[in-house]
Amino acid sequence: MDVTALSQPDRYPLSATYDPAWLLGLDMGPHPLWQLEDLLKDLDVRPGARVLDLGCGKGATSVFLARELDVDVVAFDLWVEEDELRSNLEAHGVADRVTAVNGDVRDLPFDDDEFDVIVSIDAFEYFGTDVRILPSVLRVLKPAGALGMTTPALRTDPYESSPPTYVTDVIGWEAAGWHAPDWWETHWRLSGLVDNITARMQEQGREDWVRWSRALGEDEDGPVISMLMADHDDQIGISIVSAQKKVKP
Ligand SMILES: C[S@@+](CC[C@H](N)C(=O)[O-])C[C@H]1O[C@@H](n2cnc3c(N)ncnc32)[C@H](O)[C@@H]1O
């Protein structure tokens, strides 16, 4: 397993301080800390803030948020059980600042306006295309609070042109949810509930995904690396989207 390419201190200085083997052991998708560190350039997160990590998976991003930003985090996920998540948090000495909660974004067990910031890494593609989700996520965010997410994307939106076959051969129908940044900008703007939307492709998102897959030990002719290497038009990447909840909708 070649993990040297996972140290990119010039591009991701904070992520470079984390043990790649630890991170790979929590794998649920492309390098979550690189996505988060990039997303944070668009968000104002103050020390002491209460942050919801929505779809946190096994908790790597929640550890990062607590350690790097000195915030209190709720690590929220559907597929990963609370016990597993909690033991990952305890192993990193952040259990006093991060609370593990298992649940579904469609029924968030939190008070109105409870969080200062909501982040979500590589999870919105599973639920965020439903127009009902953004209002229910924003319910638990304070007015003027920040929401930011990253999600696999196609530069030419799937609703504009059918996804390339080298993508659908691997991803199947789920590629219809790999929306381009402009699609997310429109989707969120039409809600009428957010201001200051930014939506962009992550620079080198596809190359970063290749680095991650190689570090995981996938063969060069494995499905994900083959898909990424077939992408000569640079269609595949990561959408990075953020916005601010309106004070008065
Ligand atoms: C691809 S994994 C990414 C996990 C983690 N953020 C990371 O980057 O390693 C997607 C995550 O979204 C979560 N998820 C999917 N649907 C969800 C839902 N309806 N409510 C809450 N979380 C959900 C899953 O439990 C899963 O952990």
The ligand as an SDF file (V2000), in Angstrom:
LIG
                    3D

 27 29  0  0  0  0  0  0  0  0999 V2000
  -19.7460    7.7170    1.2190 C   0  0  0  0  0  0  0  0  0  0  0  0
  -20.0650    7.7280    2.9350 S   0  0  0  0  0  0  0  0  0  0  0  0
  -19.0230    9.0750    3.4640 C   0  0  0  0  0  0  0  0  0  0  0  0
  -18.7750    9.0580    4.9250 C   0  0  0  0  0  0  0  0  0  0  0  0
  -17.8180   10.1350    5.4330 C   0  0  0  0  0  0  0  0  0  0  0  0
  -18.4110   11.4670    5.3690 N   0  0  0  0  0  0  0  0  0  0  0  0
  -16.5050   10.0920    4.6860 C   0  0  0  0  0  0  0  0  0  0  0  0
  -16.2950   10.9600    3.8190 O   0  0  0  0  0  0  0  0  0  0  0  0
  -15.7300    9.1790    4.9410 O   0  0  0  0  0  0  0  0  0  0  0  0
  -21.6940    8.4660    2.9900 C   0  0  0  0  0  0  0  0  0  0  0  0
  -22.2690    8.5920    4.3710 C   0  0  0  0  0  0  0  0  0  0  0  0
  -23.5570    9.2060    4.2640 O   0  0  0  0  0  0  0  0  0  0  0  0
  -24.3840    8.6720    5.2660 C   0  0  0  0  0  0  0  0  0  0  0  0
  -25.7930    8.7960    4.9200 N   0  0  0  0  0  0  0  0  0  0  0  0
  -26.3920    8.3420    3.7940 C   0  0  0  0  0  0  0  0  0  0  0  0
  -27.7250    8.5570    3.8520 N   0  0  0  0  0  0  0  0  0  0  0  0
  -27.9550    9.1740    5.0400 C   0  0  0  0  0  0  0  0  0  0  0  0
  -29.1170    9.6470    5.6880 C   0  0  0  0  0  0  0  0  0  0  0  0
  -30.3180    9.4960    5.1250 N   0  0  0  0  0  0  0  0  0  0  0  0
  -28.9950   10.2330    6.8920 N   0  0  0  0  0  0  0  0  0  0  0  0
  -27.7770   10.3580    7.4790 C   0  0  0  0  0  0  0  0  0  0  0  0
  -26.6250    9.9330    6.9090 N   0  0  0  0  0  0  0  0  0  0  0  0
  -26.7180    9.3370    5.7090 C   0  0  0  0  0  0  0  0  0  0  0  0
  -23.9880    7.2040    5.3580 C   0  0  0  0  0  0  0  0  0  0  0  0
  -24.3270    6.6740    6.6060 O   0  0  0  0  0  0  0  0  0  0  0  0
  -22.4980    7.2420    5.0560 C   0  0  0  0  0  0  0  0  0  0  0  0
  -21.6980    7.1670    6.2040 O   0  0  0  0  0  0  0  0  0  0  0  0
  1  2  1  0
  2  3  1  0
  2 10  1  0
  3  4  1  0
  4  5  1  0
  5  6  1  0
  5  7  1  0
  7  8  2  0
  7  9  1  0
 10 11  1  0
 11 12  1  0
 11 26  1  0
 12 13  1  0
 13 14  1  0
 13 24  1  0
 14 15  1  0
 14 23  1  0
 15 16  2  0
 16 17  1  0
 17 18  1  0
 17 23  2  0
 18 19  1  0
 18 20  2  0
 20 21  1  0
 21 22  2  0
 22 23  1  0
 24 25  1  0
 24 26  1  0
 26 27  1  0
M  CHG  2   2   1   9  -1
M  END
$$$$
